[in-house]
Amino acid sequence: MISKSKLHKLVHYSDHRAGKIFAFTIHILILISLFSFSLETLPNLTDTQYLILHMVETVIVILFTCEYLLRLYISKNKTSYIFSFYGLIDLLAILPFYLTSGVDLRTVRLFRLLRVLRIFKLLKYSKALQRFQRAFILVKEEMLLFGFVALITLYLAAVGIYYFEHAAQPEQFQSVFHSLWWALITLTTVGYGDMYPITAGGKLFTFIVLIIGLGIVAVPTGLIATALSQTRKEEQS
């Protein structure tokens, strides 16, 4: 019988052949599962095709269930694992299948959509994503502060465009709350074109908001890039 220490090394470390095979297998299963989920949304699937997709899903869920039980078995603190982020993701990866087995009601379709959360299982097996997670932790205070400032800017932009455009376009810019949509798509430089200024003041104000929007996109990118560089240096040292 394989000892817990060997199982722990197999599951948590990919610096050896068995660990790499295990991680690669989980990767493939996740991708197959997401592809299968996407295929199920195609219209006019035949009963045979749906049955094949259901069989694929069943096999994958069984394997994910075995993985979940294995992780639970080798965990020193089982409660901590169950309620950890990855523990909850592992559980949500299999729970919808068991909740909806034998039932095909519209009320349970939401649970089936939870299967897409399996994509988060990839986080555990990607060193680059783990590095990104550590980088985000390093700058979380700066990101929270920046998020707060961005929300204030969003509100002020909505108020400003409402002041300039409400009289000229009362149907589009009915209130500050209606103007928040314009502020959001302008600050993020998306600009769908469904709401746009027609007054000279509104156009000038839009130009200012667009310039600020470029900074809003650039600042968090710079913070994360710096933190990623620092994380990589710590790994190499």
Backbone as CSV, one residue per row, in Angstrom:
resi,resn,N_x,N_y,N_z,CA_x,CA_y,CA_z,C_x,C_y,C_z
1,MET,0.843,-1.197,0.000,0.000,0.000,0.000,0.885,1.257,0.000
2,ILE,0.509,2.236,-0.818,1.295,3.460,-0.932,1.104,4.323,0.307
3,SER,2.192,4.813,0.845,2.132,5.619,2.062,1.565,7.006,1.767
4,LYS,1.114,7.675,2.833,0.555,9.015,2.693,1.597,9.998,2.177
5,SER,2.839,9.828,2.616,3.890,10.749,2.196,4.117,10.679,0.684
6,LYS,4.072,9.463,0.137,4.254,9.310,-1.306,3.055,9.877,-2.068
7,LEU,1.859,9.652,-1.535,0.666,10.211,-2.165,0.681,11.736,-2.113
8,HIS,1.148,12.267,-0.986,1.246,13.721,-0.838,2.213,14.293,-1.861
9,LYS,3.328,13.636,-2.062,4.311,14.082,-3.042,3.747,13.985,-4.450
10,LEU,2.978,12.924,-4.719,2.376,12.743,-6.037,1.397,13.864,-6.359
11,VAL,0.582,14.234,-5.383,-0.495,15.195,-5.610,0.005,16.632,-5.607
12,HIS,0.932,16.942,-4.723,1.309,18.346,-4.505,2.592,18.781,-5.201
13,TYR,3.385,17.852,-5.709,4.648,18.228,-6.333,4.731,17.642,-7.737
14,SER,5.159,18.478,-8.664,5.269,18.038,-10.053,6.712,18.108,-10.551
15,ASP,7.665,18.001,-9.609,9.073,18.041,-9.989,9.637,16.651,-10.228
16,HIS,8.754,15.636,-10.302,9.172,14.276,-10.613,8.193,13.700,-11.629
17,ARG,8.544,12.578,-12.225,7.779,12.022,-13.345,6.326,11.732,-12.972
18,ALA,6.122,11.042,-11.836,4.761,10.677,-11.439,3.913,11.918,-11.173
19,GLY,4.510,12.910,-10.531,3.788,14.138,-10.234,3.405,14.886,-11.502
20,LYS,4.310,14.896,-12.485,4.022,15.566,-13.754,2.889,14.863,-14.496
21,ILE,2.901,13.542,-14.476,1.840,12.777,-15.140,0.501,13.040,-14.469
22,PHE,0.503,13.078,-13.131,-0.732,13.337,-12.396,-1.286,14.726,-12.737
23,ALA,-0.417,15.736,-12.704,-0.852,17.099,-12.994,-1.331,17.220,-14.439
24,PHE,-0.599,16.592,-15.365,-0.976,16.649,-16.780,-2.330,15.974,-17.007
25,THR,-2.558,14.862,-16.326,-3.833,14.148,-16.462,-4.997,15.009,-15.989
26,ILE,-4.815,15.684,-14.860,-5.872,16.555,-14.345,-6.126,17.703,-15.312
27,HIS,-5.048,18.247,-15.885,-5.190,19.308,-16.880,-6.074,18.844,-18.041
28,ILE,-5.762,17.687,-18.570,-6.491,17.148,-19.722,-7.954,16.910,-19.366
29,LEU,-8.200,16.364,-18.194,-9.568,16.091,-17.770,-10.377,17.388,-17.650
30,ILE,-9.757,18.426,-17.124,-10.445,19.707,-16.982,-10.802,20.274,-18.357
31,LEU,-9.850,20.219,-19.277,-10.095,20.749,-20.617,-11.168,19.948,-21.350
32,ILE,-11.133,18.632,-21.209,-12.163,17.792,-21.824,-13.524,18.117,-21.230
33,SER,-13.561,18.302,-19.921,-14.817,18.613,-19.240,-15.400,19.929,-19.740
34,LEU,-14.559,20.958,-19.864,-15.033,22.258,-20.338,-15.481,22.188,-21.796
35,PHE,-14.761,21.412,-22.597,-15.145,21.242,-24.003,-16.472,20.503,-24.112
36,SER,-16.631,19.482,-23.288,-17.888,18.726,-23.261,-19.046,19.613,-22.825
37,PHE,-18.802,20.435,-21.819,-19.827,21.360,-21.345,-20.250,22.317,-22.461
38,SER,-19.277,22.791,-23.224,-19.577,23.706,-24.327,-20.368,23.002,-25.427
39,LEU,-20.022,21.746,-25.706,-20.747,20.995,-26.734,-22.215,20.803,-26.365
40,GLU,-22.478,20.658,-25.067,-23.856,20.453,-24.629,-24.754,21.647,-24.922
41,THR,-24.162,22.793,-25.139,-24.962,23.992,-25.422,-25.341,24.097,-26.897
42,LEU,-24.784,23.214,-27.745,-25.124,23.250,-29.164,-26.585,22.857,-29.363
43,PRO,-27.251,23.517,-30.289,-28.654,23.155,-30.540,-28.766,21.871,-31.354
44,ASN,-29.915,21.222,-31.247,-30.264,20.062,-32.073,-29.322,18.874,-31.888
45,LEU,-28.843,18.655,-30.652,-28.048,17.460,-30.393,-28.955,16.234,-30.408
46,THR,-28.449,15.159,-30.971,-29.232,13.921,-30.978,-29.143,13.241,-29.626
47,ASP,-30.035,12.295,-29.398,-30.017,11.551,-28.135,-28.711,10.791,-27.963
48,THR,-28.196,10.271,-29.053,-26.927,9.521,-28.996,-25.774,10.439,-28.609
49,GLN,-25.735,11.600,-29.218,-24.677,12.564,-28.899,-24.764,13.022,-27.449
50,TYR,-25.975,13.263,-27.005,-26.154,13.681,-25.615,-25.750,12.566,-24.661
51,LEU,-26.039,11.333,-25.032,-25.663,10.189,-24.193,-24.143,10.063,-24.095
52,ILE,-23.461,10.275,-25.222,-21.994,10.198,-25.219,-21.405,11.283,-24.321
53,LEU,-21.935,12.488,-24.432,-21.462,13.591,-23.591,-21.724,13.302,-22.119
54,HIS,-22.871,12.700,-21.834,-23.201,12.357,-20.454,-22.242,11.290,-19.916
55,MET,-21.874,10.332,-20.760,-20.927,9.283,-20.347,-19.546,9.883,-20.072
56,VAL,-19.131,10.814,-20.934,-17.846,11.485,-20.721,-17.855,12.238,-19.399
57,GLU,-18.960,12.940,-19.146,-19.097,13.694,-17.900,-19.059,12.767,-16.696
58,THR,-19.714,11.629,-16.810,-19.751,10.667,-15.697,-18.359,10.161,-15.356
59,VAL,-17.596,9.795,-16.379,-16.233,9.289,-16.160,-15.366,10.360,-15.516
60,ILE,-15.471,11.589,-16.023,-14.659,12.680,-15.493,-15.020,12.977,-14.042
61,VAL,-16.311,12.956,-13.731,-16.740,13.221,-12.351,-16.232,12.133,-11.415
62,ILE,-16.256,10.905,-11.859,-15.744,9.803,-11.025,-14.262,10.019,-10.721
63,LEU,-13.500,10.409,-11.744,-12.064,10.647,-11.549,-11.824,11.854,-10.646
64,PHE,-12.604,12.917,-10.837,-12.475,14.087,-9.970,-12.884,13.765,-8.536
65,THR,-13.855,12.900,-8.386,-14.276,12.483,-7.046,-13.154,11.717,-6.354
66,CYS,-12.508,10.845,-7.116,-11.360,10.112,-6.561,-10.247,11.065,-6.157
67,GLU,-10.021,12.089,-6.991,-8.992,13.082,-6.666,-9.362,13.834,-5.393
68,TYR,-10.630,14.219,-5.280,-11.087,14.955,-4.092,-10.912,14.111,-2.830
69,LEU,-11.323,12.858,-2.898,-11.190,11.953,-1.746,-9.722,11.697,-1.411
70,LEU,-8.881,11.638,-2.449,-7.447,11.444,-2.233,-6.850,12.637,-1.505
71,ARG,-7.213,13.834,-1.943,-6.710,15.035,-1.287,-7.221,15.126,0.154
72,LEU,-8.444,14.724,0.341,-9.006,14.735,1.693,-8.283,13.726,2.577
73,TYR,-7.929,12.590,2.008,-7.255,11.524,2.759,-5.851,11.931,3.205
74,ILE,-5.118,12.634,2.325,-3.728,12.973,2.660,-3.617,14.296,3.420
75,SER,-4.718,15.032,3.562,-4.677,16.310,4.271,-4.470,16.100,5.764
76,LYS,-3.539,16.859,6.336,-3.316,16.769,7.776,-4.481,17.381,8.550
77,ASN,-4.976,18.479,8.028,-6.145,19.126,8.625,-7.273,19.093,7.594
78,LYS,-8.121,18.090,7.708,-9.167,17.868,6.707,-10.179,19.007,6.660
79,THR,-10.489,19.581,7.805,-11.446,20.685,7.835,-10.910,21.892,7.088
80,SER,-9.630,22.177,7.275,-9.015,23.306,6.585,-9.048,23.116,5.080
81,TYR,-8.808,21.876,4.633,-8.844,21.609,3.195,-10.259,21.760,2.642
82,ILE,-11.248,21.220,3.347,-12.630,21.258,2.869,-13.102,22.685,2.662
83,PHE,-12.731,23.585,3.577,-13.223,24.960,3.509,-12.212,25.931,2.904
84,SER,-11.119,25.407,2.371,-10.159,26.262,1.678,-10.688,26.589,0.284
85,PHE,-10.047,27.563,-0.364,-10.487,27.963,-1.700,-10.445,26.792,-2.668
86,TYR,-9.307,26.104,-2.718,-9.165,24.994,-3.648,-10.029,23.802,-3.236
87,GLY,-10.219,23.624,-1.933,-11.093,22.554,-1.475,-12.526,22.762,-1.938
88,LEU,-12.992,24.007,-1.845,-14.353,24.334,-2.299,-14.471,24.193,-3.808
89,ILE,-13.425,24.575,-4.539,-13.437,24.421,-5.992,-13.492,22.944,-6.367
90,ASP,-12.694,22.129,-5.683,-12.713,20.687,-5.944,-14.096,20.095,-5.685
91,LEU,-14.749,20.575,-4.631,-16.082,20.074,-4.300,-17.110,20.535,-5.329
92,LEU,-17.045,21.817,-5.710,-17.989,22.346,-6.690,-17.782,21.732,-8.069
93,ALA,-16.603,21.166,-8.313,-16.329,20.524,-9.595,-17.119,19.230,-9.761
94,ILE,-17.525,18.622,-8.648,-18.234,17.341,-8.724,-19.667,17.423,-8.184
95,LEU,-19.924,18.399,-7.316,-21.225,18.464,-6.655,-22.407,18.631,-7.610
96,PRO,-22.319,19.491,-8.641,-23.476,19.650,-9.542,-23.927,18.349,-10.183
97,PHE,-22.977,17.477,-10.500,-23.329,16.197,-11.135,-24.201,15.356,-10.220
98,TYR,-23.821,15.282,-8.951,-24.574,14.455,-8.010,-25.910,15.090,-7.641
99,LEU,-25.960,16.419,-7.656,-27.208,17.103,-7.320,-28.246,16.964,-8.427
100,THR,-27.781,16.824,-9.669,-28.711,16.790,-10.800,-28.851,15.408,-11.422
101,SER,-28.220,14.407,-10.857,-28.305,13.058,-11.420,-29.738,12.550,-11.386
102,GLY,-30.198,12.102,-12.552,-31.552,11.561,-12.645,-32.621,12.623,-12.706
103,VAL,-32.219,13.914,-12.713,-33.190,15.000,-12.740,-32.876,15.894,-13.928
104,ASP,-33.887,16.282,-14.646,-33.696,17.155,-15.794,-34.731,18.277,-15.739
105,LEU,-34.617,19.125,-14.751,-35.552,20.220,-14.568,-34.828,21.545,-14.804
106,ARG,-35.573,22.535,-15.228,-34.965,23.845,-15.468,-34.428,24.459,-14.183
107,THR,-35.012,24.087,-13.071,-34.595,24.680,-11.802,-33.203,24.244,-11.380
108,VAL,-32.686,23.160,-11.969,-31.363,22.687,-11.571,-30.307,22.989,-12.631
109,ARG,-30.670,23.704,-13.668,-29.694,24.030,-14.700,-28.595,24.942,-14.168
110,LEU,-28.933,25.752,-13.175,-27.931,26.617,-12.566,-26.802,25.794,-11.960
111,PHE,-27.143,24.665,-11.339,-26.121,23.805,-10.753,-25.205,23.235,-11.835
112,ARG,-25.776,22.937,-12.994,-24.956,22.418,-14.080,-23.955,23.459,-14.567
113,LEU,-24.371,24.726,-14.530,-23.465,25.788,-14.950,-22.260,25.902,-14.028
114,LEU,-22.404,25.424,-12.793,-21.292,25.474,-11.846,-20.123,24.603,-12.305
115,ARG,-20.381,23.711,-13.253,-19.298,22.865,-13.762,-18.171,23.686,-14.370
116,VAL,-18.524,24.874,-14.864,-17.500,25.720,-15.480,-16.456,26.160,-14.455
117,LEU,-16.791,26.076,-13.162,-15.831,26.438,-12.117,-14.627,25.509,-12.095
118,ARG,-14.714,24.376,-12.797,-13.572,23.460,-12.844,-12.340,24.117,-13.434
119,ILE,-12.553,25.167,-14.188,-11.414,25.853,-14.789,-10.469,26.393,-13.720
120,PHE,-11.020,26.695,-12.522,-10.182,27.199,-11.436,-9.266,26.119,-10.875
121,LYS,-9.568,24.851,-11.162,-8.681,23.774,-10.718,-7.323,23.876,-11.404
122,LEU,-7.305,24.537,-12.559,-6.040,24.701,-13.277,-5.047,25.546,-12.486
123,LEU,-5.574,26.394,-11.590,-4.696,27.267,-10.808,-3.695,26.468,-9.982
124,LYS,-4.137,25.296,-9.526,-3.266,24.510,-8.649,-2.086,23.906,-9.396
125,TYR,-2.215,23.755,-10.709,-1.210,23.022,-11.461,-0.393,23.911,-12.394
126,SER,-0.517,25.218,-12.238,0.242,26.143,-13.072,1.137,27.006,-12.198
127,LYS,2.438,26.864,-12.371,3.372,27.665,-11.593,3.227,29.144,-11.927
128,ALA,2.941,29.437,-13.198,2.789,30.840,-13.601,1.589,31.475,-12.911
129,LEU,0.480,30.735,-12.826,-0.708,31.257,-12.164,-0.486,31.384,-10.661
130,GLN,0.261,30.451,-10.095,0.584,30.539,-8.676,1.462,31.748,-8.407
131,ARG,2.369,32.031,-9.341,3.222,33.201,-9.213,2.385,34.477,-9.299
132,PHE,1.399,34.472,-10.179,0.505,35.624,-10.306,-0.297,35.822,-9.029
133,GLN,-0.718,34.714,-8.420,-1.473,34.800,-7.168,-0.628,35.424,-6.065
134,ARG,0.632,35.006,-5.961,1.523,35.575,-4.945,1.792,37.052,-5.225
135,ALA,1.916,37.394,-6.504,2.142,38.794,-6.870,0.947,39.659,-6.483
136,PHE,-0.247,39.137,-6.699,-1.450,39.895,-6.341,-1.520,40.107,-4.833
137,ILE,-1.093,39.104,-4.061,-1.093,39.236,-2.597,-0.131,40.344,-2.162
138,LEU,0.993,40.462,-2.874,1.984,41.487,-2.524,1.429,42.903,-2.691
139,VAL,0.547,43.081,-3.667,0.054,44.437,-3.954,-1.436,44.577,-3.656
140,LYS,-1.970,43.702,-2.827,-3.410,43.724,-2.586,-3.869,45.031,-1.930
141,GLU,-3.041,45.585,-1.042,-3.425,46.849,-0.400,-3.462,47.983,-1.410
142,GLU,-2.464,48.037,-2.293,-2.438,49.070,-3.328,-3.608,48.895,-4.299
143,MET,-3.931,47.628,-4.619,-5.039,47.359,-5.535,-6.383,47.742,-4.913
144,LEU,-6.525,47.483,-3.618,-7.765,47.868,-2.938,-7.925,49.385,-2.915
145,LEU,-6.821,50.086,-2.619,-6.856,51.547,-2.618,-7.177,52.075,-4.013
146,PHE,-6.531,51.493,-5.009,-6.784,51.926,-6.386,-8.230,51.636,-6.787
147,GLY,-8.779,50.491,-6.367,-10.165,50.157,-6.669,-11.129,51.172,-6.062
148,PHE,-10.819,51.589,-4.846,-11.653,52.588,-4.178,-11.610,53.919,-4.933
149,VAL,-10.416,54.324,-5.345,-10.257,55.564,-6.109,-10.981,55.458,-7.449
150,ALA,-10.912,54.262,-8.072,-11.576,54.057,-9.360,-13.092,54.185,-9.225
151,LEU,-13.649,53.693,-8.120,-15.097,53.813,-7.889,-15.502,55.278,-7.709
152,ILE,-14.676,56.033,-6.992,-14.951,57.465,-6.821,-14.904,58.174,-8.176
153,THR,-13.892,57.838,-8.969,-13.763,58.430,-10.302,-14.957,58.071,-11.177
154,LEU,-15.411,56.829,-11.073,-16.571,56.383,-11.839,-17.800,57.207,-11.500
155,TYR,-18.011,57.431,-10.224,-19.171,58.219,-9.785,-19.066,59.669,-10.260
156,LEU,-17.883,60.262,-10.109,-17.698,61.650,-10.528,-17.876,61.805,-12.037
157,ALA,-17.451,60.809,-12.804,-17.631,60.851,-14.249,-19.113,60.802,-14.604
158,ALA,-19.876,59.974,-13.878,-21.319,59.892,-14.119,-22.008,61.206,-13.795
159,VAL,-21.613,61.821,-12.705,-22.190,63.113,-12.319,-21.852,64.179,-13.357
160,GLY,-20.595,64.185,-13.820,-20.154,65.187,-14.779,-20.896,65.094,-16.107
161,ILE,-20.996,63.885,-16.641,-21.668,63.739,-17.938,-23.163,64.004,-17.813
162,TYR,-23.731,63.704,-16.659,-25.147,64.012,-16.432,-25.358,65.527,-16.459
163,TYR,-24.451,66.252,-15.862,-24.545,67.716,-15.833,-24.479,68.292,-17.245
164,PHE,-23.585,67.752,-18.075,-23.391,68.298,-19.422,-24.459,67.843,-20.418
165,GLU,-24.954,66.601,-20.279,-25.780,66.020,-21.333,-27.255,65.850,-20.991
166,HIS,-27.639,66.007,-19.755,-29.032,65.738,-19.385,-30.018,66.628,-20.144
167,ALA,-29.706,67.892,-20.258,-30.625,68.816,-20.938,-30.731,68.505,-22.426
168,ALA,-29.615,68.112,-23.053,-29.600,67.828,-24.490,-30.135,66.439,-24.817
169,GLN,-29.901,65.475,-23.917,-30.343,64.103,-24.148,-31.042,63.562,-22.893
170,PRO,-32.226,64.039,-22.595,-32.902,63.623,-21.354,-33.282,62.148,-21.325
171,GLU,-33.439,61.516,-22.500,-33.800,60.101,-22.527,-32.595,59.210,-22.272
172,GLN,-31.449,59.603,-22.781,-30.235,58.811,-22.594,-29.651,58.997,-21.194
173,PHE,-29.499,60.250,-20.793,-28.900,60.576,-19.503,-30.000,61.045,-18.551
174,GLN,-30.872,60.098,-18.177,-32.030,60.440,-17.356,-31.644,60.813,-15.928
175,SER,-30.602,60.170,-15.419,-30.172,60.414,-14.041,-28.703,60.059,-13.911
176,VAL,-28.154,60.294,-12.741,-26.771,59.911,-12.478,-26.613,58.401,-12.576
177,PHE,-27.642,57.675,-12.143,-27.573,56.213,-12.194,-27.534,55.715,-13.643
178,HIS,-28.332,56.347,-14.524,-28.285,55.981,-15.939,-26.920,56.349,-16.538
179,SER,-26.338,57.419,-16.051,-25.052,57.884,-16.572,-23.888,57.003,-16.129
180,LEU,-24.096,56.195,-15.104,-23.025,55.309,-14.627,-22.584,54.331,-15.709
181,TRP,-23.526,53.898,-16.547,-23.164,52.973,-17.635,-22.212,53.656,-18.613
182,TRP,-22.525,54.904,-18.975,-21.625,55.658,-19.849,-20.264,55.818,-19.198
183,ALA,-20.245,56.146,-17.917,-18.983,56.344,-17.201,-18.147,55.073,-17.198
184,LEU,-18.802,53.942,-17.018,-18.088,52.669,-16.968,-17.439,52.338,-18.301
185,ILE,-18.205,52.408,-19.388,-17.656,52.025,-20.692,-16.662,53.063,-21.213
186,THR,-16.742,54.286,-20.708,-15.792,55.316,-21.136,-14.485,55.192,-20.364
187,LEU,-14.574,55.009,-19.059,-13.362,54.855,-18.242,-12.579,53.606,-18.615
188,THR,-13.282,52.564,-19.000,-12.603,51.330,-19.412,-12.222,51.358,-20.888
189,THR,-12.461,52.497,-21.553,-12.115,52.733,-22.960,-12.772,51.731,-23.898
190,VAL,-13.931,51.211,-23.521,-14.662,50.278,-24.386,-15.454,51.051,-25.434
191,GLY,-16.312,51.966,-24.961,-17.051,52.829,-25.862,-17.955,52.097,-26.835
192,TYR,-19.050,51.531,-26.340,-19.968,50.793,-27.213,-20.699,51.703,-28.198
193,GLY,-20.825,52.958,-27.888,-21.483,53.878,-28.793,-22.976,54.006,-28.584
194,ASP,-23.517,53.329,-27.572,-24.955,53.436,-27.306,-25.298,54.723,-26.562
195,MET,-24.309,55.293,-25.870,-24.472,56.566,-25.183,-23.232,57.412,-25.474
196,TYR,-23.436,58.598,-26.046,-22.296,59.456,-26.366,-22.718,60.923,-26.279
197,PRO,-21.773,61.806,-25.978,-22.109,63.230,-25.799,-22.317,63.939,-27.140
198,ILE,-23.171,64.927,-27.125,-23.395,65.729,-28.330,-23.110,67.213,-28.076
199,THR,-22.970,67.594,-26.825,-22.662,68.992,-26.498,-21.152,69.200,-26.471
200,ALA,-20.741,70.450,-26.646,-19.302,70.761,-26.629,-18.701,70.445,-25.259
201,GLY,-19.413,70.822,-24.196,-18.920,70.535,-22.847,-18.833,69.043,-22.582
202,GLY,-19.836,68.316,-23.060,-19.837,66.868,-22.871,-18.700,66.199,-23.608
203,LYS,-18.387,66.675,-24.822,-17.289,66.089,-25.601,-15.946,66.364,-24.939
204,LEU,-15.764,67.588,-24.435,-14.525,67.930,-23.747,-14.384,67.102,-22.471
205,PHE,-15.489,66.955,-21.748,-15.462,66.161,-20.519,-15.150,64.697,-20.834
206,THR,-15.692,64.200,-21.951,-15.421,62.822,-22.363,-13.947,62.618,-22.659
207,PHE,-13.328,63.613,-23.303,-11.898,63.524,-23.595,-11.089,63.391,-22.304
208,ILE,-11.452,64.174,-21.306,-10.751,64.124,-20.014,-10.936,62.760,-19.354
209,VAL,-12.170,62.251,-19.399,-12.459,60.947,-18.790,-11.689,59.837,-19.506
210,LEU,-11.588,59.933,-20.830,-10.840,58.928,-21.595,-9.364,58.915,-21.200
211,ILE,-8.785,60.098,-21.015,-7.381,60.185,-20.587,-7.212,59.539,-19.215
212,ILE,-8.141,59.830,-18.313,-8.103,59.214,-16.974,-8.277,57.709,-17.094
213,GLY,-9.152,57.278,-18.025,-9.393,55.856,-18.225,-8.141,55.108,-18.646
214,LEU,-7.320,55.732,-19.482,-6.056,55.102,-19.879,-5.160,54.866,-18.672
215,GLY,-5.171,55.812,-17.730,-4.389,55.650,-16.501,-4.958,54.553,-15.625
216,ILE,-6.284,54.438,-15.594,-6.923,53.410,-14.771,-6.540,52.017,-15.257
217,VAL,-6.386,51.885,-16.568,-5.965,50.593,-17.119,-4.490,50.340,-16.860
218,ALA,-3.669,51.407,-16.932,-2.215,51.245,-16.841,-1.714,51.018,-15.425
219,VAL,-2.342,51.673,-14.435,-1.826,51.597,-13.062,-1.829,50.173,-12.511
220,PRO,-2.971,49.450,-12.513,-2.929,48.078,-11.973,-2.022,47.168,-12.766
221,THR,-1.902,47.402,-14.068,-0.993,46.596,-14.885,0.447,46.775,-14.425
222,GLY,0.815,48.015,-14.144,2.164,48.285,-13.651,2.419,47.680,-12.289
223,LEU,1.418,47.754,-11.413,1.563,47.180,-10.075,1.783,45.668,-10.138
224,ILE,0.953,44.997,-10.950,1.068,43.541,-11.067,2.383,43.157,-11.723
225,ALA,2.810,43.904,-12.737,4.066,43.598,-13.423,5.254,43.718,-12.472
226,THR,5.259,44.753,-11.649,6.334,44.932,-10.672,6.336,43.802,-9.650
227,ALA,5.144,43.435,-9.175,5.037,42.365,-8.191,5.458,41.023,-8.789
228,LEU,5.112,40.773,-10.057,5.522,39.533,-10.720,7.038,39.462,-10.838
229,SER,7.660,40.590,-11.152,9.120,40.641,-11.249,9.756,40.346,-9.898
230,GLN,9.190,40.900,-8.847,9.697,40.656,-7.501,9.517,39.197,-7.089
231,THR,8.377,38.616,-7.438,8.114,37.211,-7.117,9.085,36.289,-7.834
232,ARG,9.372,36.575,-9.090,10.313,35.758,-9.835,11.713,35.838,-9.244
233,LYS,12.116,37.034,-8.807,13.429,37.185,-8.179,13.519,36.393,-6.886
234,GLU,12.419,36.380,-6.107,12.402,35.615,-4.848,12.533,34.128,-5.125
235,GLU,11.925,33.643,-6.212,12.016,32.214,-6.559,13.440,31.840,-6.981
236,GLN,14.104,32.747,-7.664,15.452,32.463,-8.163,16.526,32.599,-7.096
237,SER,16.209,33.351,-6.025,17.206,33.574,-4.968,17.273,32.374,-4.027
